[in-house]
């Protein structure tokens, strides 16, 4: 009985700790909210200009983290800070859900890393 209670407690702790990771946005709402992103990152998330990151297929949590870091100033880019600054937490989840759901066209890093 004690072992079952310990395992159950451990499972509950893991579930509670991972709850923020399970937060997901709405892909359709994200597409609408990401319209301003399309000029640089492309509507399909595969920017053609190498100065802009390709967002299609990127990890959802990474996109969310990056947008939060632009919003609060931990990442220093005035253009992205302006865009991210207008997004709510739900908007960020939705935009990340949209871009992470798209297929990437980046199948290799050749030509996409400095010095390559």
N, C-alpha and C positions, 0 to 999 in steps of 0.2 A: 504494500500500500504506500509506504513511504517513497519507494522508488517511482511508482506511478505518479505520485504527487510532484516529485522533483522533475520528472520528465515533462509533465503537463505545465509546470511553472516555467521551465526553460523554453518550451514551445511558445507559450504566451508572451514571454519576454522577447523572443525573436520576432514574433508577429507584430508586436507593438513597435519594436525598433525599426522594422522594415516598412512600416506603414507609409512614411513619406516617400519611399522609393516606389511605392505602388501607385502614387498619385499619377493620374493620367489626364491629359487634356482631350479636347474634342477636335478631331482632324478637320472636320468641315468648318468649324468656327475658326480654327487656326489658319486655314487657307484664306479666309476673309480678312482676318486680322494681320496676316503677313503680306498683304498687298503692297505696302510700302517697302518691303524687303526685296520685292521682285526686280526692282531697277538694278540692283547690284548683284544679288544672289541668284537671280533667275526664278521664274515662276515654278520651274521644276526643281529648284534648289541646286542646279548644276551651273554655277557661274562660268561664263566663258572667259572673262577677264581674270588672269591669274592673281591680281591683287585682292580679289574678293574670295573668301572661303566658299567651298562647296558645302552646302548644308544637307543635301539629300542623303539619306541613309545614315546620317551622323547619330550618335547615341542621344536619345531623348534627354537624359539627365545632364549630359555635357552641354547641350544647347541651353537648357534651363539655367545651368550654373553660369555659363558665359553671359547670358542676358541679365541675370541678377548682378553679376560683377560689373557689367557696363552701367547698369542702372545705379548702383551704389558707388561707382567710382573706383573700384578695385582694378578695373581694366580702363586704361586711359585712351579713349578714342572719342573725340567730341561728336562725331557723326552718330556713332552707335549709342553713345550716352543719350543723345537727343531722342533717338527712336525708342530705346529701351526705357527711358525715363517716363514715357507715356503709358507703358504697359502695366497692368495689374498682375498679381501672381497668377490669376486664372488665365489672363491673356498669354503670359509666358508659357504656361503649361500647354495651352492650345497651339501656339506657334511651334513649340518644340514637337508636339505630337504630329503636326502637319509635316514639317521638314523631315523628321525621323522616319515617317511612313513612306517617303518617296524613294524610288530606286536610284542608286548613285551611278554615275557614269565614270567614276574614278576607280579603275581596276588595277592601277599601279601607281606608284609614287614617282615614276620616271618623269622628269621635267617639272615636278611640282615641289621639289625641295631645293633650297638654296645650294648652289654649287653643282647642281646636277646638269 
